[in-house]
Amino acid sequence: MPPKKSTKGARQRLKAASPRTRRCGLCGKTGPLTRTECCNQWICDDEASYQLFSYSRNSCSRNHRRFTLCAFHSAEGHRGAWQDCARCRREFEVEMYVYYGTNQYNFEVLQNPPAFEPTLCNKCKTPISLGEDGYMRDGTKYFCLDCRPLPRAPR
């Protein structure tokens, strides 16, 4: 019996599974790619290009791993879906919980995030975005970079 000819749908499915057509689920680039440990999504395999202490946000893989509830939930070994995890919710201030669940490094964002009051600089009262801005924290007080207390000189 002759081999069965492949159908157009089967060829399209094979093409979609081809490594050459895979794309990063965050930035859309093709290869080199890897899968995330937390949610098994295709993502740029670019952590090796990150410069230590640069605080750059140019690595899809690193950004997802460090700045999402999805990755945190998985790394901490929590059960169930990260979107419903009470343990994850307790681990962060509300503003950071919302940021980690809704930022551009997520494949799926948190639906109906809780409301929160903006964090204000303790000195000048300027709003500080804890997920995006530079700031200094002293106990429960937050300071923007313009108002941060200067370090004391050694005695």
C-alpha positions as CSV (number, residue, x, y, z in Angstrom):
1,M,0.0,0.0,0.0
2,P,1.5,3.4,-1.0
3,P,2.2,5.9,1.8
4,K,-0.5,8.3,2.6
5,K,0.0,11.8,1.3
6,S,0.2,14.5,3.9
7,T,-2.7,17.0,4.1
8,K,-2.3,20.7,4.0
9,G,-3.3,20.9,7.7
10,A,-0.7,18.3,8.7
11,R,2.0,20.2,6.8
12,Q,1.0,23.5,8.6
13,R,1.2,21.7,12.0
14,L,4.6,20.4,11.2
15,K,5.8,23.8,10.0
16,A,4.4,25.4,13.2
17,A,6.4,23.0,15.3
18,S,9.6,23.7,13.3
19,P,12.4,25.2,15.4
20,R,12.9,27.8,12.7
21,T,9.3,29.2,13.2
22,R,9.3,29.3,17.0
23,R,9.2,32.8,18.5
24,C,9.9,34.2,21.9
25,G,6.5,34.6,23.6
26,L,7.6,38.0,25.0
27,C,9.5,39.8,22.2
28,G,8.6,37.7,19.2
29,K,12.2,37.1,18.1
30,T,13.3,33.7,16.7
31,G,16.1,31.7,18.2
32,P,18.1,30.9,20.0
33,L,15.2,30.0,22.3
34,T,14.7,27.9,25.4
35,R,11.6,27.0,27.5
36,T,10.9,28.6,30.8
37,E,11.2,26.3,33.8
38,C,8.0,27.7,35.4
39,C,5.4,27.7,32.6
40,N,7.2,25.9,29.7
41,Q,6.9,28.9,27.3
42,W,9.3,29.6,24.5
43,I,11.6,32.5,25.4
44,C,14.9,34.0,24.2
45,D,17.9,32.1,25.5
46,D,19.7,35.3,26.2
47,E,20.8,35.3,29.9
48,A,24.4,34.8,29.0
49,S,24.4,38.2,27.3
50,Y,23.4,40.0,30.6
51,Q,26.1,42.2,32.0
52,L,26.4,41.7,35.8
53,F,25.3,44.7,37.9
54,S,24.1,46.6,34.8
55,Y,20.5,46.3,36.0
56,S,19.6,46.1,32.3
57,R,16.2,44.7,31.3
58,N,17.3,43.5,27.9
59,S,17.1,39.7,28.6
60,C,13.6,38.1,28.1
61,S,14.6,35.0,30.0
62,R,16.1,36.9,33.0
63,N,13.2,39.4,33.1
64,H,10.6,36.6,33.3
65,R,12.6,34.7,35.9
66,R,13.3,37.7,38.1
67,F,10.2,39.9,37.7
68,T,7.1,37.7,37.5
69,L,4.9,35.9,39.9
70,C,4.9,33.0,37.5
71,A,8.6,32.3,38.0
72,F,8.5,33.2,41.8
73,H,5.6,30.8,42.3
74,S,7.4,28.0,40.6
75,A,10.8,28.6,42.2
76,E,9.2,28.6,45.7
77,G,7.5,25.3,44.9
78,H,4.0,26.6,45.5
79,R,1.1,24.5,44.4
80,G,-1.7,25.4,41.9
81,A,-1.9,28.4,39.6
82,W,0.2,31.4,40.5
83,Q,-2.9,33.6,39.8
84,D,-4.7,32.1,42.8
85,C,-1.8,31.6,45.2
86,A,-2.4,33.1,48.6
87,R,1.2,32.3,49.6
88,C,2.5,34.4,46.7
89,R,0.1,37.2,47.6
90,R,1.4,37.3,51.1
91,E,5.1,37.5,50.0
92,F,4.9,41.0,48.5
93,E,3.7,44.5,49.2
94,V,0.5,45.0,47.1
95,E,2.3,47.3,44.7
96,M,5.0,44.8,43.9
97,Y,2.5,41.9,43.8
98,V,0.6,43.9,41.1
99,Y,3.8,44.8,39.2
100,Y,5.1,41.2,39.2
101,G,1.7,40.0,38.0
102,T,1.0,42.5,35.3
103,N,4.3,43.7,33.8
104,Q,5.5,43.1,30.2
105,Y,7.6,40.1,31.3
106,N,4.5,37.9,31.8
107,F,3.0,35.5,29.2
108,E,-0.3,35.8,31.0
109,V,-1.2,38.8,33.2
110,L,-3.0,38.8,36.5
111,Q,-6.7,39.5,36.0
112,N,-8.3,42.0,38.4
113,P,-5.2,43.0,40.3
114,P,-5.9,44.5,43.7
115,A,-5.9,48.3,44.1
116,F,-3.2,50.0,46.1
117,E,-2.1,53.5,47.2
118,P,1.0,54.7,45.3
119,T,4.2,54.7,47.3
120,L,5.4,58.2,48.0
121,C,8.9,59.5,48.8
122,N,9.0,60.1,52.5
123,K,10.6,63.5,52.1
124,C,9.2,65.1,48.9
125,K,6.0,63.0,48.5
126,T,6.8,62.3,44.8
127,P,5.2,59.0,43.7
128,I,7.7,56.1,43.4
129,S,7.0,53.1,41.1
130,L,8.6,50.3,43.1
131,G,8.8,48.1,40.1
132,E,10.3,50.6,37.7
133,D,12.0,53.5,39.6
134,G,15.2,53.7,41.6
135,Y,14.6,54.3,45.3
136,M,16.1,53.7,48.7
137,R,14.3,52.1,51.6
138,D,15.0,52.7,55.3
139,G,12.8,50.5,57.4
140,T,9.2,51.4,56.3
141,K,10.3,54.7,54.7
142,Y,10.9,55.1,50.9
143,F,13.1,57.8,49.4
144,C,13.3,58.8,45.7
145,L,16.9,59.0,44.3
146,D,16.9,62.8,44.7
147,C,16.0,62.6,48.4
148,R,17.8,59.5,49.6
149,P,19.8,60.0,52.7
150,L,23.6,60.2,52.1
151,P,25.6,57.4,53.8
152,R,27.3,58.3,57.0
153,A,31.0,58.6,57.0
154,P,32.9,55.9,58.9
155,R,34.1,56.9,62.3
